[in-house]
Amino acid sequence: MPDDGRTEFPILHRPHPWHGISLGPDAPKIVTVYVEIVPTDTIKYEIDKATGYLKVDRPQKFSNVCPTLYGFLPRTYCGAEVAALSMERTQRSGQVGDGDPLDVCVLSEKTIPRGDILLRAIPIGGLRMLDADEVDDKIVAVLQDDAVYGEIREVEKLSHALIERLRHYFLTYKDVPGDEQRRCEITHVYGREEAYDVIRRSQHDYRVRFGG
């Protein structure tokens, strides 16, 4: 598929959302996002890596729901380069990428009622998250041309309450009530330039892992 979104020939088969769709010619400043879940979902959906179809990962057992649109960046991979940056920033060794595409949270004024869609978003920062020793960064972005969030270019311009809501979700979404030890940790909230670096590294990791 050409980077400008137009097709020059008929597409006979649905492209794989991870491997068959371009991140876009303006990446990392403007990126294509595949949305898996939306804030109204009480089921956690995720991409089936083999087929490219959206599948049920698990019902949300508790009241914790994602506060933003949530999905991933096509043709990215959290591997050695993403892990190297995390180890540099956290001054901790032994980290590895989680082996998934790079996750992204997209802020939008409008209610988008379903996932399994593509949109264009502008990265403004990110959350450096560790799940044990696996690096699982979350890029924070705004929906392109959104009336409320579309002009924001730095994560520090967001309200403290919104950042804390994101942090709370990711720090608790894998926890079971009663467990004393928290599984996930967020070590940093970083800005736009570092988000660009993470995206570029994830693109490099993708090329190393899958070629092309």
ABEGO torsion letter per residue (X at the ends): XBAAGBBABBBABBBBAAAABBAEAAOAABBBBBBABBAABABBBBBBAAAGBBBBABBBABABBBABBBBBBBGBBBBAAAAAAAAAAAGBBGBBBAGBBBBBBBBBABBBABBGBBBBBBBAEBBBBBBEABBBBBBBBBBBGBAAAAABABAAABBAAAAAAAAAAAAAAABBBGBABBABBBABBBBAAAAAAAAAAAAAAAAAAAEX
